[in-house]
Amino acid sequence: DNGKLVRQGYVPGHTDHVHVAAGPKTLSRLDGRAADFGLRVSSADRPGAVTSSGNTSFHAVGKARDYAGSAKQMAAFAQYVARLYGVQR
């Protein structure tokens, strides 16, 4: 949620995927790990993408990915990413 840690629940608009914002090398590594969890990249770079606030989207500049799969797969992957980067609740 705009860089703030979300204590529980979902960020609006992100219930059907796990959104990860990071650098391109990190995202490349996470693409492989997501596949291990059975997820697919549901969106990668979207040139020209703009957020609802009018800012350039992280997707547009290669700094975000959305990963989709079953609720169980996405929950496991989200927990993995949270542990990996020290944002575990």
C-alpha atoms as an extended CHARMM CRD file, in Angstrom:
* protein
*
        89  EXT
         1         1  ASP       CA              0.0000000000        0.0000000000        0.0000000000  PROA      1               0.0000000000
         2         2  ASN       CA              2.2010000000        2.7970000000       -1.3200000000  PROA      2               0.0000000000
         3         3  GLY       CA              5.2410000000        1.3130000000        0.3970000000  PROA      3               0.0000000000
         4         4  LYS       CA              3.5700000000        0.8610000000        3.7840000000  PROA      4               0.0000000000
         5         5  LEU       CA              3.5740000000       -2.5450000000        5.4350000000  PROA      5               0.0000000000
         6         6  VAL       CA              0.0630000000       -3.9720000000        5.3720000000  PROA      6               0.0000000000
         7         7  ARG       CA             -0.6230000000       -5.7240000000        8.6810000000  PROA      7               0.0000000000
         8         8  GLN       CA             -3.2350000000       -8.1570000000        7.4200000000  PROA      8               0.0000000000
         9         9  GLY       CA             -5.6370000000       -8.6260000000        4.5790000000  PROA      9               0.0000000000
        10        10  TYR       CA             -5.0870000000       -7.4060000000        1.0540000000  PROA      10              0.0000000000
        11        11  VAL       CA             -4.1080000000       -4.2190000000       -0.6580000000  PROA      11              0.0000000000
        12        12  PRO       CA             -7.0930000000       -3.0860000000       -2.7490000000  PROA      12              0.0000000000
        13        13  GLY       CA             -6.7960000000       -4.3040000000       -6.3340000000  PROA      13              0.0000000000
        14        14  HSD       CA             -4.3150000000       -7.0440000000       -5.4420000000  PROA      14              0.0000000000
        15        15  THR       CA             -6.5480000000       -9.9360000000       -4.3970000000  PROA      15              0.0000000000
        16        16  ASP       CA             -5.9850000000      -11.9960000000       -7.5460000000  PROA      16              0.0000000000
        17        17  HSD       CA             -2.1920000000      -11.7950000000       -7.5950000000  PROA      17              0.0000000000
        18        18  VAL       CA              0.9180000000      -11.2200000000       -5.5200000000  PROA      18              0.0000000000
        19        19  HSD       CA              2.4670000000       -7.8720000000       -6.4260000000  PROA      19              0.0000000000
        20        20  VAL       CA              6.2120000000       -7.5140000000       -5.8860000000  PROA      20              0.0000000000
        21        21  ALA       CA              8.0980000000       -4.2610000000       -6.4090000000  PROA      21              0.0000000000
        22        22  ALA       CA             11.8860000000       -4.6530000000       -6.5500000000  PROA      22              0.0000000000
        23        23  GLY       CA             14.8750000000       -4.1860000000       -8.7920000000  PROA      23              0.0000000000
        24        24  PRO       CA             15.1280000000       -6.0180000000      -12.1200000000  PROA      24              0.0000000000
        25        25  LYS       CA             17.7080000000       -8.5770000000      -10.9110000000  PROA      25              0.0000000000
        26        26  THR       CA             15.6320000000       -9.4480000000       -7.8570000000  PROA      26              0.0000000000
        27        27  LEU       CA             12.4970000000       -9.7790000000       -9.9800000000  PROA      27              0.0000000000
        28        28  SER       CA             14.3240000000      -12.0570000000      -12.3940000000  PROA      28              0.0000000000
        29        29  ARG       CA             15.3050000000      -14.3500000000       -9.5110000000  PROA      29              0.0000000000
        30        30  LEU       CA             11.7820000000      -14.2480000000       -8.0900000000  PROA      30              0.0000000000
        31        31  ASP       CA             10.3280000000      -15.2110000000      -11.4880000000  PROA      31              0.0000000000
        32        32  GLY       CA             12.1190000000      -18.5460000000      -11.1410000000  PROA      32              0.0000000000
        33        33  ARG       CA             11.0610000000      -19.0320000000       -7.5380000000  PROA      33              0.0000000000
        34        34  ALA       CA              7.4560000000      -18.1660000000       -8.4240000000  PROA      34              0.0000000000
        35        35  ALA       CA              7.5200000000      -20.9440000000      -11.0140000000  PROA      35              0.0000000000
        36        36  ASP       CA              8.6940000000      -23.3190000000       -8.2560000000  PROA      36              0.0000000000
        37        37  PHE       CA              5.5400000000      -22.3500000000       -6.3270000000  PROA      37              0.0000000000
        38        38  GLY       CA              3.4320000000      -23.0960000000       -9.4080000000  PROA      38              0.0000000000
        39        39  LEU       CA              2.7280000000      -19.4280000000      -10.1290000000  PROA      39              0.0000000000
        40        40  ARG       CA              2.8470000000      -17.6030000000      -13.4320000000  PROA      40              0.0000000000
        41        41  VAL       CA              3.9300000000      -14.0480000000      -14.1060000000  PROA      41              0.0000000000
        42        42  SER       CA              0.5620000000      -12.4240000000      -14.7730000000  PROA      42              0.0000000000
        43        43  SER       CA              2.1080000000       -9.0910000000      -15.6570000000  PROA      43              0.0000000000
        44        44  ALA       CA              5.6280000000       -7.9500000000      -16.1600000000  PROA      44              0.0000000000
        45        45  ASP       CA              6.8370000000       -4.7340000000      -17.7070000000  PROA      45              0.0000000000
        46        46  ARG       CA              3.9860000000       -2.6490000000      -19.0660000000  PROA      46              0.0000000000
        47        47  PRO       CA              5.5410000000        0.2250000000      -21.0330000000  PROA      47              0.0000000000
        48        48  GLY       CA              3.6530000000        3.4450000000      -20.4500000000  PROA      48              0.0000000000
        49        49  ALA       CA              1.6290000000        2.0940000000      -17.5200000000  PROA      49              0.0000000000
        50        50  VAL       CA              0.3320000000        4.8230000000      -15.2230000000  PROA      50              0.0000000000
        51        51  THR       CA             -1.1240000000        4.4600000000      -11.7360000000  PROA      51              0.0000000000
        52        52  SER       CA             -4.5310000000        5.8190000000      -10.7310000000  PROA      52              0.0000000000
        53        53  SER       CA             -2.7500000000        8.8020000000       -9.1570000000  PROA      53              0.0000000000
        54        54  GLY       CA             -1.1210000000        9.6380000000      -12.4980000000  PROA      54              0.0000000000
        55        55  ASN       CA              2.3720000000        8.4520000000      -11.5650000000  PROA      55              0.0000000000
        56        56  THR       CA              4.4160000000        6.1550000000      -13.7580000000  PROA      56              0.0000000000
        57        57  SER       CA              3.7760000000        2.5730000000      -12.6580000000  PROA      57              0.0000000000
        58        58  PHE       CA              6.6390000000        0.4630000000      -11.2920000000  PROA      58              0.0000000000
        59        59  HSD       CA              5.5720000000       -2.0470000000      -13.9540000000  PROA      59              0.0000000000
        60        60  ALA       CA              6.3630000000        0.5340000000      -16.6520000000  PROA      60              0.0000000000
        61        61  VAL       CA              9.9490000000        0.9260000000      -15.4820000000  PROA      61              0.0000000000
        62        62  GLY       CA             10.7340000000       -2.7570000000      -14.8730000000  PROA      62              0.0000000000
        63        63  LYS       CA             10.4520000000       -2.5960000000      -11.0820000000  PROA      63              0.0000000000
        64        64  ALA       CA              7.3330000000       -4.6830000000      -10.4460000000  PROA      64              0.0000000000
        65        65  ARG       CA              5.7590000000       -8.0390000000      -11.2380000000  PROA      65              0.0000000000
        66        66  ASP       CA              2.4230000000       -9.6420000000      -10.5320000000  PROA      66              0.0000000000
        67        67  TYR       CA              2.3630000000      -13.3880000000       -9.8430000000  PROA      67              0.0000000000
        68        68  ALA       CA             -0.8770000000      -15.3720000000      -10.0710000000  PROA      68              0.0000000000
        69        69  GLY       CA             -2.0600000000      -18.8630000000       -9.2300000000  PROA      69              0.0000000000
        70        70  SER       CA             -4.3030000000      -20.5060000000       -6.6790000000  PROA      70              0.0000000000
        71        71  ALA       CA             -4.9680000000      -18.7580000000       -3.3840000000  PROA      71              0.0000000000
        72        72  LYS       CA             -2.8500000000      -21.3780000000       -1.6010000000  PROA      72              0.0000000000
        73        73  GLN       CA              0.0850000000      -20.9410000000       -4.0060000000  PROA      73              0.0000000000
        74        74  MET       CA             -0.0590000000      -17.1510000000       -3.7690000000  PROA      74              0.0000000000
        75        75  ALA       CA             -0.2280000000      -17.2320000000        0.0350000000  PROA      75              0.0000000000
        76        76  ALA       CA              2.8140000000      -19.5180000000        0.2340000000  PROA      76              0.0000000000
        77        77  PHE       CA              4.7780000000      -17.3360000000       -2.1950000000  PROA      77              0.0000000000
        78        78  ALA       CA              3.8140000000      -14.1220000000       -0.3920000000  PROA      78              0.0000000000
        79        79  GLN       CA              5.0090000000      -15.6190000000        2.8940000000  PROA      79              0.0000000000
        80        80  TYR       CA              8.2640000000      -16.7490000000        1.2320000000  PROA      80              0.0000000000
        81        81  VAL       CA              8.9270000000      -13.2440000000       -0.1340000000  PROA      81              0.0000000000
        82        82  ALA       CA              8.0550000000      -11.6620000000        3.2340000000  PROA      82              0.0000000000
        83        83  ARG       CA             10.4890000000      -13.9590000000        5.0710000000  PROA      83              0.0000000000
        84        84  LEU       CA             13.2000000000      -13.5090000000        2.4340000000  PROA      84              0.0000000000
        85        85  TYR       CA             13.0900000000       -9.7240000000        2.6750000000  PROA      85              0.0000000000
        86        86  GLY       CA             12.3720000000       -9.3640000000        6.3880000000  PROA      86              0.0000000000
        87        87  VAL       CA              8.8270000000       -8.0670000000        6.2150000000  PROA      87              0.0000000000
        88        88  GLN       CA              7.1890000000      -11.0710000000        7.8500000000  PROA      88              0.0000000000
        89        89  ARG       CA              4.3060000000      -10.0920000000       10.1200000000  PROA      89              0.0000000000
